């Protein structure tokens, strides 16, 4: 990639703006990180950048199902930032226990490199928000996880089982993710539970666990 | 597309949640709307959903270059919502005068249909935010436009002229868009102007205007 052209604006810290531009250019790569689930119409796999956009939209649309006092703007900021680590770490399929084992380490190294492209004040903020998401302790982080887990369930349900079928995921495995949704939003958790029961009736789940690939 | 499974959560308005889910499922189609510019690495055309994600990220990263008092959370909400009309109206290439002529009408019809999928209170809010973006009168709308115009310029510059070269765009045409950027952010406008001068030196622009295709 060629270097950005020089900047001539008065009163602007050129070095700082150049760092910010490099960050935006580097994060363009998130558009090429492919997830396991398909688009809702089944035409192709979803990428992590468009997934992040949909989560931001869904967080606001479903805001009323977050616990009282949840700051939705903060949830949106978290969801816009949270997947950037996948540029280096790749998308980890939530039902792949092998991949999931090394995920924290891979994503930490990715966060070290990627958020560090930003000027130091912005780096600290982005890093803190990502850590908050990962820790899943605040209302905002829990609700962000709820939306993040619900979206692929919708896509899988609407593509006749999608990644669940292709990767032989069991009902029990999906119900673990439903607990993450319930933890962030009672209403969305109940909806997800109903969706899983319905998917089970339709035969979308494997009878016994197998290593997801 | 199959209908969403029934919902059994206590105290939740099922009809309302179903409308919200249908909106999210319908807006999944934005991932299949292709823009004229390529990804920064030149590997393929960008889609409008991943573009919206990048704008949300860029708006926050470049927030300090917005006029004092600009509410960045509102800019982000605007950018997440603003391209949804393209699901029906398609992406309009900003240098295509023929397409641009019919754009307002096409996008208004699209907004009528798409935002109306939401429950009426949310529909009114989404519609108002989209109208605010289109009117380009508030600081927030102007800054949103600045970021929206700058991103494809970066992509075109980094792909050796990209869509400018392919569609025979002139320097004068691009400078019109630079004015839109300057109108929302002095610093980003100055950067964009420098980028255009550099692109001109590199021979990325056509010598005379031709109908963009």
Contacts between the chains, C-beta under 8 A, distances in Angstrom:
chain1	res1	chain2	res2	distance
A	1	B	40	6.9
A	1	B	41	7.4
A	1	B	158	6.1
A	2	B	157	8.0
A	2	B	158	6.3
A	4	B	154	7.8
A	4	B	157	7.9
A	4	B	195	7.6
A	5	B	157	6.9
A	5	B	194	5.6
A	5	B	195	4.8
A	5	B	197	7.8
A	5	B	198	3.7
A	5	B	199	7.6
A	6	B	194	6.1
A	6	B	198	7.4
A	7	B	190	7.0
A	7	B	191	4.9
A	7	B	194	5.5
A	8	B	190	6.0
A	8	B	193	7.6
A	8	B	194	4.9
A	9	B	186	7.0
A	9	B	187	4.8
A	9	B	189	7.9
A	9	B	190	3.2
A	9	B	191	6.0
A	9	B	194	7.8
A	10	B	190	7.4
A	11	B	187	7.7
A	12	B	65	7.6
A	12	B	187	4.6
A	12	B	190	7.1
A	12	B	191	7.7
A	17	B	65	7.9
A	17	B	187	7.1
A	17	B	191	6.5
A	20	B	61	5.1
A	20	B	62	6.3
A	21	B	154	7.1
A	21	B	191	7.9
A	23	B	61	6.3
A	24	B	54	7.1
A	24	B	57	6.9
A	24	B	58	5.3
A	24	B	61	6.2
A	24	B	151	7.8
A	24	B	154	7.1
A	25	B	40	5.5
A	25	B	154	6.6
A	25	B	158	6.7
A	27	B	54	7.3
A	27	B	57	6.4
A	28	B	39	5.9
A	28	B	40	4.0
A	28	B	41	7.1
A	28	B	54	6.9
A	28	B	155	7.7
A	29	B	41	7.4
A	30	B	50	7.9
A	30	B	53	7.8
A	31	B	39	5.6
A	31	B	46	7.1
A	31	B	50	4.6
A	31	B	54	7.9
A	32	B	39	7.1
A	32	B	41	7.5
A	32	B	43	6.8
A	39	B	28	5.9
A	39	B	31	5.6
A	39	B	32	7.1
A	40	B	1	7.0
A	40	B	25	5.5
A	40	B	28	4.0
A	41	B	1	7.4
A	41	B	28	7.1
A	41	B	29	7.4
A	41	B	32	7.5
A	43	B	32	6.8
A	46	B	31	7.1
A	47	B	50	6.5
A	49	B	49	7.8
A	49	B	50	3.9
A	49	B	53	4.8
A	49	B	54	6.9
A	50	B	30	7.8
A	50	B	31	4.6
A	50	B	47	6.5
A	50	B	49	3.9
A	50	B	50	4.4
A	50	B	53	6.6
A	52	B	53	4.8
A	53	B	30	7.8
A	53	B	49	4.8
A	53	B	50	6.6
A	53	B	52	4.8
A	53	B	53	3.8
A	53	B	56	7.3
A	53	B	80	6.7
A	54	B	24	7.1
A	54	B	27	7.3
A	54	B	28	6.9
A	54	B	31	7.9
A	54	B	49	6.9
A	56	B	53	7.3
A	56	B	56	6.2
A	56	B	76	7.7
A	56	B	80	5.0
A	57	B	24	6.9
A	57	B	27	6.4
A	57	B	80	5.4
A	57	B	81	7.4
A	58	B	24	5.3
A	60	B	77	6.7
A	60	B	80	7.2
A	61	B	20	5.1
A	61	B	23	6.3
A	61	B	24	6.2
A	61	B	118	7.2
A	61	B	122	6.8
A	62	B	20	6.3
A	65	B	12	7.5
A	65	B	17	7.9
A	73	B	73	4.1
A	73	B	76	7.6
A	76	B	56	7.7
A	76	B	73	7.6
A	76	B	76	6.3
A	76	B	77	7.6
A	76	B	80	7.5
A	77	B	60	6.7
A	77	B	76	7.6
A	80	B	53	6.7
A	80	B	56	5.0
A	80	B	57	5.4
A	80	B	60	7.2
A	80	B	76	7.5
A	81	B	57	7.4
A	118	B	61	7.2
A	122	B	61	6.8
A	151	B	24	7.8
A	154	B	4	7.8
A	154	B	21	7.1
A	154	B	24	7.1
A	154	B	25	6.6
A	155	B	28	7.7
A	157	B	4	7.9
A	157	B	5	6.8
A	158	B	1	6.2
A	158	B	2	6.3
A	158	B	25	6.7
A	186	B	9	7.0
A	187	B	9	4.7
A	187	B	11	7.7
A	187	B	12	4.6
A	187	B	17	7.1
A	189	B	9	7.9
A	190	B	7	7.0
A	190	B	8	6.1
A	190	B	9	3.2
A	190	B	10	7.3
A	190	B	12	7.1
A	191	B	7	4.9
A	191	B	9	5.9
A	191	B	12	7.7
A	191	B	17	6.6
A	191	B	21	7.9
A	193	B	8	7.6
A	194	B	5	5.6
A	194	B	6	6.1
A	194	B	7	5.5
A	194	B	8	4.9
A	194	B	9	7.8
A	195	B	4	7.7
A	195	B	5	4.8
A	197	B	5	7.8
A	198	B	5	3.7
A	198	B	6	7.4
A	199	B	5	7.6
